[in-house]
Amino acid sequence: MSYDNTNKGIISKNTRKELDTHPDIRGQINVDGVEFWIDGWLKQRNDGTGSFYSLSIKPKNPPAAPAKPAQKAAPKQMADIDDDIPF
């Protein structure tokens, strides 16, 4: 029997936080069968009434970048044409 993680996730304290800009919590979440990384930063309310987490998610398997179109070859230079040709 397998466990269905659809529309479920986990978060925990970021034990690798080294800078203030690093997230306070990290985890993963599954939304409609698609896996995402989730990060959170503990913030204080402006009115001083408490705190909250600001969240960010990004896909675990981001779509591949579209291939760059091939560069067009430079137009070929035409050779000098001699105007004395009779035809």
C-alpha positions in Angstrom: 0.0 0.0 0.0 1.5 3.4 -1.0 0.9 6.7 0.7 -0.7 9.5 -1.3 1.1 12.8 -0.8 -1.2 14.7 -3.2 -2.0 18.2 -1.8 0.1 17.6 1.3 3.5 18.9 2.5 5.9 19.4 5.4 7.9 22.3 6.8 10.5 22.5 9.5 13.2 24.8 10.9 16.0 25.6 8.5 19.0 24.2 10.3 21.3 25.4 7.6 20.5 29.1 7.9 23.7 31.2 7.8 22.5 34.6 6.7 19.5 36.8 7.7 18.2 36.5 4.1 18.0 32.7 4.3 14.6 31.2 5.1 13.7 30.4 8.7 11.7 27.3 7.6 12.0 25.0 4.6 10.1 22.1 3.2 8.2 20.6 0.4 4.6 20.5 -0.8 2.6 18.6 -3.4 -0.1 20.6 -5.3 -2.3 18.6 -7.6 0.5 16.0 -8.1 3.3 18.6 -8.8 6.2 18.8 -6.3 7.4 22.2 -5.0 10.0 23.4 -2.5 8.6 25.9 0.1 10.6 28.5 2.1 9.3 30.8 4.8 10.6 33.8 6.6 9.4 34.9 10.0 8.1 38.5 9.9 6.7 40.9 12.5 3.5 42.7 12.0 3.8 46.4 11.4 1.3 47.2 14.2 3.3 45.0 16.7 0.5 42.6 17.3 2.4 39.4 16.4 4.3 37.6 13.7 3.6 35.6 10.5 5.5 33.7 7.9 6.0 35.0 4.4 6.2 32.1 2.0 7.8 31.3 -1.4 7.5 28.2 -3.5 9.4 27.0 -6.6 8.9 23.8 -8.6 11.3 20.9 -7.8 11.6 20.1 -11.5 11.3 23.5 -13.3 10.4 23.2 -17.0 13.4 23.2 -19.3 14.2 26.6 -20.9 13.1 26.8 -24.4 15.8 26.2 -27.0 17.2 29.3 -28.5 16.3 29.8 -32.2 19.2 29.1 -34.5 20.9 32.3 -35.7 20.2 33.1 -39.3 23.2 33.0 -41.5 24.5 36.3 -42.9 23.3 37.0 -46.4 25.7 35.8 -49.0 27.7 38.5 -50.8 27.1 38.5 -54.5 30.1 38.5 -56.7 30.8 41.6 -58.7 28.8 41.4 -61.9 30.4 42.4 -65.2 28.0 44.6 -67.0 29.6 43.8 -70.4 27.9 40.3 -70.6 25.6 40.4 -73.6 22.7 38.4 -72.2 
